[in-house]
Amino acid sequence: MMLALWFFVFALSRGLNSVYVKKAQSSRKNGFYNAVYFIFMYALLQAIFLFAIPPYKNIPMTMDFLIYPVCFGICYIISYSLLFFALAEGPTGLTNVIYTFHSILPMITGFILWKDTLDFIKAVGVVFAAITIYLFYLSVKNGDKRKKSLRWILFIVSATVFMGIAVVFTQAFSHTFTGMDKQYLVLYTVSSSLISLVLLMFIKPRKSKEKTEDRKKNEAKDLTEKHTVRYYVFVLVAAVTQNAVNLFFMYFLTVMPSTILFPTLNSINILTFVLVGRLFFGEKLNKLSFIGICCSIVSLVLLNI
């Protein structure tokens, strides 16, 4: 019962996070510089929040400890950057659905390296989770009309693999160190913010090919938007809710095998994103999406009985 409550709070945090991430990103112009700037602020605010909350323990500055969060941070930045290029190159909905496949890699490593097992009922639950993802894949595939190029395939596959590798580092950390979740999250957010800060030093905002007078007006507008209080409030709320999601995820890793956890989280995430899209952004459901929701509910029940 308590675990079900934590999953509900996790879903609530995930939903709020997706709303405010979208609000923050939509309040700025699209561009690689703005995407990296968002990562920098997002990770920095997460780190500040984590520093402020208990427990207050020293962070072991040893290589065997540091390797996990730093590698996660590197893979996360690479994955997010590749995802940005994939979104620019191909269909948005299909890109986001394929990106959820990153959970397959930690499921495999959990099964092989940590001997996670499944009974028959939970195996059926995993099958329903896979059907859910496939139905949403078909749903957005049929609706997306943008061309699917080889470059797009390379970008989205690489982004998905790097995020899967990043999660494996978190998975390995949870099996190696106990009671150090906050320290791990602090180091990963600090390393992510530092890496993105270095990237910002080497890239510049893209200048559009428009008349000088119009460009000056837009640059002035961008400067105002960059420092608007609303943007930073959105990023702050997104960062706080992401911390909640991360802390719950670290906890779930210690109490559930990967073969059950990741299909469960996938089903919860899909339900949450659909509800958020419907309630906050007026997105409509087609028949495939509705069937996918039903399958995700069945999956959740089977995986957690």
C-alpha positions as CSV (number, residue, x, y, z in Angstrom):
1,M,0.0,0.0,0.0
2,M,2.8,2.4,0.9
3,L,4.6,1.6,-2.3
4,A,1.4,2.4,-4.3
5,L,1.3,5.8,-2.5
6,W,4.9,6.5,-3.5
7,F,4.1,5.6,-7.1
8,F,1.2,8.1,-7.0
9,V,3.4,10.9,-5.7
10,F,6.0,9.9,-8.3
11,A,3.4,10.2,-11.0
12,L,2.2,13.6,-9.6
13,S,5.8,14.9,-9.6
14,R,6.4,13.6,-13.1
15,G,3.2,15.2,-14.4
16,L,4.1,18.6,-12.8
17,N,7.6,18.3,-14.1
18,S,6.5,17.7,-17.7
19,V,4.1,20.7,-17.6
20,Y,6.8,23.1,-16.3
21,V,9.6,21.8,-18.5
22,K,7.3,22.4,-21.5
23,K,6.3,25.8,-20.2
24,A,10.0,26.8,-19.7
25,Q,11.1,25.6,-23.1
26,S,8.2,27.1,-25.0
27,S,8.8,30.5,-23.4
28,R,12.1,30.7,-25.3
29,K,12.9,30.4,-29.0
30,N,14.0,27.0,-30.2
31,G,17.8,26.6,-30.7
32,F,20.7,24.5,-29.5
33,Y,22.1,27.3,-27.4
34,N,18.7,27.8,-25.6
35,A,18.5,24.0,-25.1
36,V,21.9,23.8,-23.5
37,Y,21.2,26.9,-21.4
38,F,18.0,25.2,-20.1
39,I,20.1,22.1,-19.1
40,F,22.5,24.4,-17.3
41,M,19.9,26.2,-15.3
42,Y,17.8,23.0,-14.8
43,A,20.8,21.1,-13.4
44,L,22.1,24.0,-11.4
45,L,18.8,24.6,-9.6
46,Q,18.5,20.9,-8.9
47,A,21.9,20.9,-7.3
48,I,21.2,24.0,-5.1
49,F,17.9,22.4,-3.9
50,L,19.6,19.1,-3.1
51,F,22.4,20.9,-1.1
52,A,19.7,22.7,0.9
53,I,17.8,19.5,2.0
54,P,18.8,16.8,4.5
55,P,20.5,14.5,5.1
56,Y,23.7,16.4,5.3
57,K,26.5,13.9,4.7
58,N,30.0,14.3,3.3
59,I,30.5,13.3,-0.4
60,P,33.3,10.8,-0.8
61,M,35.7,12.3,-3.4
62,T,37.0,8.9,-4.5
63,M,37.2,7.6,-8.0
64,D,35.1,4.5,-7.4
65,F,32.3,6.8,-6.1
66,L,32.7,9.8,-8.5
67,I,32.8,7.6,-11.7
68,Y,29.0,6.8,-11.5
69,P,27.4,10.3,-11.3
70,V,30.0,12.0,-13.6
71,C,29.5,9.3,-16.3
72,F,25.8,9.7,-15.9
73,G,26.1,13.5,-16.3
74,I,28.2,13.1,-19.5
75,C,25.8,10.5,-21.0
76,Y,22.8,12.7,-20.0
77,I,24.2,15.8,-21.8
78,I,25.1,13.8,-24.9
79,S,21.7,12.1,-24.9
80,Y,19.8,15.4,-24.5
81,S,21.9,17.1,-27.2
82,L,21.3,14.3,-29.7
83,L,17.6,14.3,-28.8
84,F,17.4,18.0,-29.6
85,F,18.9,17.3,-33.1
86,A,16.5,14.4,-33.5
87,L,13.5,16.6,-32.7
88,A,14.7,19.2,-35.2
89,E,15.3,16.6,-37.9
90,G,12.2,14.3,-37.7
91,P,8.7,13.8,-36.3
92,T,8.3,15.0,-32.7
93,G,5.8,12.5,-31.4
94,L,7.6,9.5,-32.8
95,T,10.9,10.8,-31.5
96,N,9.6,11.0,-28.0
97,V,8.0,7.6,-28.0
98,I,11.2,5.9,-29.4
99,Y,13.2,7.8,-26.6
100,T,11.2,5.9,-24.0
101,F,12.9,2.7,-25.3
102,H,16.0,3.6,-23.3
103,S,14.6,1.6,-20.4
104,I,15.2,-1.6,-22.3
105,L,19.0,-1.4,-21.6
106,P,18.8,-1.2,-17.8
107,M,16.2,-4.0,-17.9
108,I,18.7,-6.2,-19.8
109,T,21.6,-5.4,-17.4
110,G,19.4,-6.0,-14.4
111,F,18.5,-9.5,-15.8
112,I,22.1,-10.4,-16.7
113,L,24.2,-8.7,-14.1
114,W,22.0,-8.6,-11.0
115,K,20.0,-11.7,-11.7
116,D,16.6,-10.0,-11.6
117,T,13.8,-12.5,-12.2
118,L,10.2,-12.5,-13.3
119,D,7.3,-14.9,-12.5
120,F,4.7,-15.7,-15.1
121,I,2.1,-13.0,-14.1
122,K,4.7,-10.2,-14.0
123,A,6.1,-11.5,-17.4
124,V,2.6,-11.0,-18.8
125,G,2.7,-7.5,-17.3
126,V,5.9,-6.7,-19.1
127,V,4.3,-7.9,-22.4
128,F,1.4,-5.5,-21.8
129,A,3.9,-2.7,-21.1
130,A,5.6,-3.5,-24.4
131,I,2.3,-3.5,-26.2
132,T,1.5,-0.1,-24.7
133,I,4.7,1.4,-26.0
134,Y,4.1,-0.2,-29.5
135,L,0.5,1.1,-29.6
136,F,1.6,4.7,-28.8
137,Y,4.4,4.2,-31.4
138,L,1.8,3.3,-34.0
139,S,-0.5,6.2,-32.8
140,V,2.1,8.9,-33.3
141,K,3.7,7.2,-36.4
142,N,0.3,7.5,-38.2
143,G,-0.1,11.1,-37.2
144,D,3.4,12.4,-37.9
145,K,3.9,13.4,-41.5
146,R,7.4,14.7,-41.3
147,K,10.1,12.8,-43.3
148,K,12.1,10.2,-41.4
149,S,15.7,10.5,-42.7
150,L,18.8,8.5,-42.0
151,R,20.2,11.4,-40.0
152,W,17.0,11.4,-37.8
153,I,17.4,7.7,-37.2
154,L,21.0,8.0,-36.2
155,F,20.2,10.9,-33.8
156,I,17.3,9.3,-32.0
157,V,18.9,5.8,-31.8
158,S,22.1,7.4,-30.4
159,A,20.1,9.6,-27.9
160,T,18.1,6.6,-26.7
161,V,21.3,4.4,-26.3
162,F,23.2,7.1,-24.3
163,M,20.2,7.7,-22.0
164,G,20.0,3.9,-21.5
165,I,23.7,3.9,-20.6
166,A,23.2,6.8,-18.2
167,V,20.4,4.9,-16.4
168,V,22.7,1.8,-16.2
169,F,25.3,3.9,-14.3
170,T,22.5,4.9,-11.8
171,Q,21.5,1.3,-11.5
172,A,25.1,0.1,-10.9
173,F,25.5,2.8,-8.3
174,S,22.4,1.7,-6.3
175,H,23.8,-1.8,-6.2
176,T,27.2,-0.6,-5.1
177,F,26.5,2.1,-2.5
178,T,23.6,2.3,0.0
179,G,22.2,5.4,1.7
180,M,24.1,7.7,-0.7
181,D,21.3,8.6,-3.1
182,K,21.4,12.4,-2.4
183,Q,25.2,12.5,-2.8
184,Y,24.8,10.8,-6.2
185,L,22.2,13.2,-7.3
186,V,24.2,16.2,-6.1
187,L,27.3,15.1,-8.1
188,Y,25.3,14.3,-11.2
189,T,23.5,17.6,-11.2
190,V,26.8,19.5,-10.5
191,S,28.6,17.7,-13.3
192,S,25.7,18.2,-15.7
193,S,25.6,21.9,-15.0
194,L,29.4,22.3,-15.4
195,I,29.5,20.3,-18.7
196,S,26.6,22.4,-20.1
197,L,28.4,25.6,-18.9
198,V,31.5,24.6,-20.8
199,L,29.3,23.9,-23.9
200,L,27.7,27.4,-23.6
201,M,31.2,29.0,-23.8
202,F,31.8,27.4,-27.2
203,I,28.4,27.8,-28.9
204,K,26.6,31.0,-29.8
205,P,22.9,31.7,-30.3
206,R,21.9,31.2,-34.0
207,K,21.3,34.5,-35.8
208,S,18.4,34.4,-38.3
209,K,18.8,35.8,-41.8
210,E,16.5,38.8,-41.4
211,K,16.8,42.5,-41.8
212,T,19.1,44.2,-39.4
213,E,16.4,46.4,-37.9
214,D,14.1,43.4,-37.3
215,R,17.0,41.3,-35.9
216,K,17.9,44.0,-33.4
217,K,14.3,44.1,-32.2
218,N,14.2,40.3,-31.9
219,E,17.6,40.2,-30.1
220,A,16.3,42.8,-27.6
221,K,13.2,40.7,-27.2
222,D,15.3,37.5,-26.6
223,L,17.4,39.3,-24.0
224,T,14.3,40.3,-22.2
225,E,12.9,36.8,-22.4
226,K,16.2,35.4,-21.2
227,H,16.0,37.2,-18.0
228,T,12.3,37.1,-17.4
229,V,11.2,36.0,-14.0
230,R,8.5,33.8,-15.4
231,Y,11.1,31.6,-17.3
232,Y,13.2,31.1,-14.2
233,V,10.1,30.3,-12.1
234,F,9.2,27.6,-14.6
235,V,12.7,26.1,-14.5
236,L,12.7,26.2,-10.7
237,V,9.4,24.3,-10.4
238,A,10.6,21.8,-13.1
239,A,13.9,21.4,-11.2
240,V,12.2,20.8,-7.8
241,T,9.8,18.3,-9.2
242,Q,12.6,16.5,-11.1
243,N,14.5,16.1,-7.8
244,A,11.4,14.4,-6.4
245,V,11.2,12.1,-9.4
246,N,14.9,11.3,-9.1
247,L,14.8,10.6,-5.3
248,F,11.8,8.3,-5.8
249,F,13.5,6.6,-8.7
250,M,16.6,5.9,-6.6
251,Y,14.4,4.5,-3.8
252,F,12.5,2.3,-6.2
253,L,15.8,0.9,-7.5
254,T,16.5,-0.5,-4.0
255,V,13.1,-2.2,-3.5
256,M,12.2,-3.5,-6.9
257,P,14.0,-5.6,-9.5
258,S,14.7,-3.8,-12.8
259,T,12.6,-6.3,-14.8
260,I,9.6,-5.1,-12.9
261,L,10.5,-1.5,-12.1
262,F,11.2,-0.2,-15.6
263,P,8.0,-1.5,-17.2
264,T,6.0,-0.1,-14.3
265,L,7.6,3.3,-14.6
266,N,7.0,3.2,-18.4
267,S,3.3,2.6,-17.9
268,I,3.1,5.3,-15.2
269,N,4.9,7.8,-17.4
270,I,2.7,7.1,-20.4
271,L,-0.5,7.5,-18.3
272,T,0.9,10.7,-16.8
273,F,1.9,12.2,-20.1
274,V,-1.4,11.4,-21.7
275,L,-3.3,13.0,-18.8
276,V,-1.1,16.0,-18.7
277,G,-1.5,16.4,-22.5
278,R,-5.3,16.2,-22.2
279,L,-5.7,18.4,-19.1
280,F,-3.1,21.1,-19.7
281,F,-2.6,21.2,-23.4
282,G,-5.9,20.0,-24.9
283,E,-4.4,17.1,-26.7
284,K,-6.9,14.6,-28.1
285,L,-6.7,10.8,-27.9
286,N,-7.2,8.4,-30.9
287,K,-8.3,4.8,-30.6
288,L,-4.8,3.4,-30.5
289,S,-3.9,5.8,-27.7
290,F,-7.0,4.8,-25.7
291,I,-6.2,1.0,-26.2
292,G,-2.6,1.8,-25.1
293,I,-3.9,3.4,-21.9
294,C,-6.0,0.3,-21.1
295,C,-3.0,-1.9,-21.7
296,S,-0.8,0.2,-19.5
297,I,-3.4,-0.1,-16.6
298,V,-3.4,-3.9,-17.1
299,S,0.4,-3.8,-17.1
300,L,0.5,-1.8,-13.8
301,V,-1.9,-4.2,-12.1
302,L,-0.1,-7.4,-13.2
303,L,3.4,-6.0,-12.3
304,N,2.4,-5.0,-8.8
305,I,0.1,-7.8,-7.5
